[in-house]
Amino acid sequence: MSEEIRLRLWLRRPTRVAANGMYLLSLAGPMILGAFAYAAYRFGGRILPSEPLIVLGELCMIVPPLAYASGRPGVSLSMRLKPPSARALLAAALCAVAAFLFTVPLNGLWALALSALGGEATSNVPVAGDPRQLLGSLALFALLPAICEEVLYRGAILGAWERGGSRRAIAVSSILFALAHGQLSGLPTFLVLGFALGTVAVDSDSIYASAALHALYNALSILAAYLLPRAAQALPEGAEEAGAGTSVWPLCLMALVFGALFWASMRLFRGERVRRGIALAPRPAERQAMGWHELTILWVALITAGILIAGDAVRLFG
């Protein structure tokens, strides 16, 4: 790719105003649409199911970036909407397994910390009751979020913030990704996952690779929530209670071992980037301050995310 084409693609990246607006819409849109849907169902005397709200929330993430890119030639490429190599997909699968193994003890340590502070951490992973519900959960909670969230966070948001350098863009998109979930109990997991997804998207030059990692990670979480209770039921009587006590040191050891495995899997993508000659966006020599319109939209979005996390904190400690 010539320097002239690279420059044109660089200039066609989403603006930070647009990216911040998309982020705010992804947070406020589901709340507004959900309120209208709830009112409509209450007016009709019916109970509002959760599935339509989940789909509406995901549409609020994917529709604005795609609409933005469709009317601006070159933006889709700068958002990395292009197929990855087969090697990158294989590395994404390995990284998803390593990330899942790493976040299990990490979640355990975080849950112990919250419990020590008087909180009661609970899992937000949906638990399917039968194989039919399991397939529905995989489609609704694994595949759909992986596609929609990657287009927004690793496509539009990371692409816009990459004007300040790729590493800064990965950090910012990871933090915004974690805050948007509004879950204090899962904050470390979302930070680690956001970092992994951003790095994979940049090093593979494709958000399809990060979407594959995202979908497989979600699928592993759902499968574990489905299979582990059944495995516990098959244990001899009293075996589950005997192992119920959770110690800090085994979790720390598991976090160190699986953390090293996770780090090694991330190195695969660095090798892929070097092999394909993909260059990171450099940090500009002079830092450009954000304008008032960029800051206003971003602060409103952050306050909205803070309200969601505060609500979850009340639930945990209430």
N, C-alpha and C positions, 0 to 999 in steps of 0.2 A: 504494500500500500504506500503510495507516494506521500510526501510531506504535505502537499497541497490538499489531498483528500483527507488526511489526518486532521489538518487544521480546520477544514470545513465541518468535519464530524464533531470536532471539539467545540466549535462555535455553536453547533446545533444542539448541544446538550440542553436539557430542561433548565430553566432559570430557577434560582432558589426561591423566588416568590411563588412560582408555580408549584414547586415541590413542597414547600411549606403549606400552601393552600390544599394540596392533595392530602397531606398528612392530617391537617385539621378536618377535612371532609371525611377522612376514614374514621376519625374519632367521633365527630359530632353527627355525621350522617346516620349511622345506625341508631343513635339515641333519638334523633328526631323522627326518623321513619318508624322506629319501634313504638314511640309514643302515639303516633297516628294509628298504627296498626292495632295497638292495644285498645285505644279508644273505639275503633271501629268494631272490634270483636266484642268489647264490653257492651256497646250499643246494641249489638245483635244477640246478646245473651250467650255468647260462646266463649270458650277458653282458648286463649292464643297459644298455638303450638310454637315450640322453640325453633324448629327447622327453618321456617321462612325468614325469621329474624337473622339466623346465621347466614343464610344465602344473601340477604339484603346487605349485611355487613361486609361480606366478601365482595359483592358487586360495587360497593362504595370504594373499595380499594383498587379494583382492576379497571373499571370503566374510565375514570378520569385520565390515568396515564395513557391508556390506549387511544382515547379520543384526542389527547394532546399530541401524541406521536403521529397519528394518522394524517393530520393536516400539516405536518412539518417534515419534509423530506430530510432524511439523515438522522432524525432523532431516534428512530427505532434501532439503528445501528449503535448509536452512542449509548443507548439504554441496554445494549448487549442482547437484543432480541435476535439471536442467531444461534444456530445449532452448535453444540460442542463436539469435541473429538470423542471417539469411543474410549480412549484412555482416560479422558476427564470424567466420563460417566462411571467407569469402573472405580476410579479414585473417589468419586462422590459416594458410591455405595459403601466403600470401606470406611470413609470418613464418617458416614452416618452411623455405622455400627460403633465406631470408636467414640463418637460424641455421645451416643446413648449410654454406653458403659461408663463414661466419665461423669455424666450428669446424674446418674443414679446415686452414687455416694455423695456427690455434691449436694443434691437435694436432701439427702439424709442429714448431712451436717447442718445445712441451713434450717431444716425442721427442728433439729435439736437446739439451735441458737434461738429460734423463735419461741420454742417451749420454755427455755430458760428465762425468757423475758415475759412469760405469762401468756403467750399466744398458743393457739391450737392450729397448726398447719395441716391442711387437708389437700389431697390430690384433686386437681381439676381435670384429669384425664377421664373421658367418658368410659364407663364400664358397660360393655354389651352383655346382654343376658343370654343370647343364643347366636348361632352362626349367621342368621339373617340380619340381626341387629349389628353384628360385627362388620358385615359387608357395608351396611349403611354408614356406620361410624367411620370406616376407612375412606369412603367416598366423601363424606361431609366434613370430617375432622382431619384427614390426612392429605388427600389429593387436592381438594378445593382450596384450602388455605395455602398450600404450597405454591399453587399457580398464582393466585391473586396477590398474596403478600410479596412474592418475589418480584412481580411486575412493579409494585409500588416501591418497596424498600430497596431492593438491589437494582432495580431499573431506574425509576424516576428520581428517588431521593439520593441514592448513592451517586448517580450520574450527575445530578445538580451540584452536590457538595464536592464532587471530584475536581471542580475548578480550583479548590484549595489544596489539591493533592490526594492521591488514592488512599494513603494511610489515614488521613484525617477523615475522608469520606467513609471509610469502613468503620471508624470509631463513632462518628455521628450517627450513621444509619443503624449501628448496633444498639446505641442508647435509645434512639427513638423507637426502634423495634421492640425493645424490652419494655419501655414505658407504656407503649400502646396496648399491651396485653392487660394492663391494669391489675396485675396480680403480684402482691408483695411476696406471697409464698413461692412463686416461681421466678423471682427476679434474677437470681444467679444463672439459672438455666437459660433464660431468654438472652442474657448478655453473652454467654458462651456461644449459644447457637447463632445469635446475630453476628458475632465476630467470625464464626466459621463460614456462614453463608456469604458474608461480604467478601471474605478472602477468596473463597471458591469462585465467586462471580468475577472478581478482578483477575485472578490468576488463570482461569479458564477462558476469560473473555466471553462468557455466555451465562445468562441467568437460567438457561435450561439445566445446566449442571447444578446450580444452587437449588433449583426447584426439585431436582431429583433427590438431592441430599435431604431437603426439607420434608418431602413426602415420605421418604423411607424412615427418617427419624420419627415423624409423627406416627407412622404405621407401627414401628417397633414399640412405641409407648402404648398404643392402643392394644396391640397384641399382648404385651406384658400384663396390662390391666385386666385383660380377658382371661389369660391362661394361669396367672399366679394364684388367684383365689381357688381355682379348680385343683391346682397342684397342692395347695394347703389342705384342701378337703381330703386328699388322698393320703395325707400323712397319718401315722399311728396316733391314737388318742393321747393328747398331752405333749406331743412333739412340737406343735406350733407354739404352745405357751412357753415351753422350755427355751425356745429361741427368740422369744418376743423382746427380750431386753436388748436394746441397741447401745453399743459402746462407741465412744468417739474414735478410739485408736484403730479399730478395724476399718472404719469408714475413711479415716485419714490415709491408711495404707492403700485401700482400694482407689481412693482419689489420686494418689501419687502414681500408682501403676497404670491406671487407665488414662490419667492425664498425660503420661509419657506416650502411651499408645495414640492418643488423640493428636498430640503434637507431631508425632511421626507421620500420621496420616495427612496432616496439613502440609507437611514437607513435600508430599507427592505433587501437590498443585504448584508449589514453587518450581519444582523440576519441570513440570509441564509448561509453565510460563517461560522459563529460560529456553526450553527446547523449541518453542514456537516463536520466540523473539517478541513476546508481548511486553511492552514497556509500561511501567507504572506512571501515572500522571504525577509530575513533580510538584512540590510545593512552590508557589510563586515567590519571587524575591521580595515583593512588597505585599504585605497582608492587606486585603481589601476589607474595609469595615462594612457591615451589613447596614442597609438603609432602613429607615423607620418602618416602611411598609413590610419589609422582610421580617424585621424583629417583631412587629405587632402580631403578624399571623403566627409566627413561631411561638411567641409567648402565650397567645390564646390557646394554641394546641397543647403546649406543655402544661398549662393550668388545667385544661380538660383532662389530660392524662393523669395529672396529680390528683384530681378529684376521684378518678376511678381507683387509683391506688389507695387513697385515703379511705374510700368505701371498703376496699378489701381489708385494710388494716383494722377497721372497726369490726368487720366480721371475724377476723382472727383473734383480736384481743377483747372483743365484746363479750 
